[in-house]
Amino acid sequence: MFEYKPTGVCSKKILFDIEDGKLCKVQFEGGCNGNLSGIGILVEGMDAKEVADKLKGNRCGWKQTSCPDQLAQAIEKALAGGDK
């Protein structure tokens, strides 16, 4: 399970696995539960790089980032062999 500590957003932790290039078991701790659990369901089984490409740069209101953008950054770090 890859664990990422997001910055600049309400969620406190993002957890997920990548199996055979596919994203699975996406969980957010903190943040807008309904929206974030919905994102986890939507991206389940999708190509991890494709998800990162689609979500990267998404902003939340006036913030320079968002929980989906932070997920994209976490995926990129995981794909690059970042720490678990």
C-alpha positions, -999 to +999 in steps of 0.1 A: +000+000+000+015+033-010+009+061+015+011+098+006+008+129+028-009+156+008-003+193+012-025+223+007-058+203+010-082+191+037-073+154+034-045+142+056-035+110+039-039+092+006-035+054+004-036+032-027-021+002-045-009-001-081-013-036-094-002-044-130-003-006-137-039-003-125-050+018-095-068+000-067-079+004-031-078+042-032-086+057+002-085+093+015-083+101+052-100+134+060-114+158+035-149+157+019-157+120+025-185+116-001-165+132-029-133+115-021-148+081-017-165+087-050-132+095-067-118+063-052-146+042-067-144+060-101-107+054-105-107+017-093-091-005-119-081+024-142-046+028-156-026+047-129-008+070-154-040+079-172-056+088-138-026+110-129-027+127-163-064+135-160-064+147-124-031+167-125-036+204-122-071+202-109-077+231-084-101+234-054-114+270-054-087+295-047-062+268-037-033+259-060-041+222-057-069+199-048-073+164-034-075+149-070-044+169-079-026+155-048-037+120-058-021+126-092+011+137-076+010+106-053+005+083-083+034+099-102+057+095-071+046+058-068+052+051-105+087+067-102+095+043-074+089+067-045+089+055-009+059+035+003 
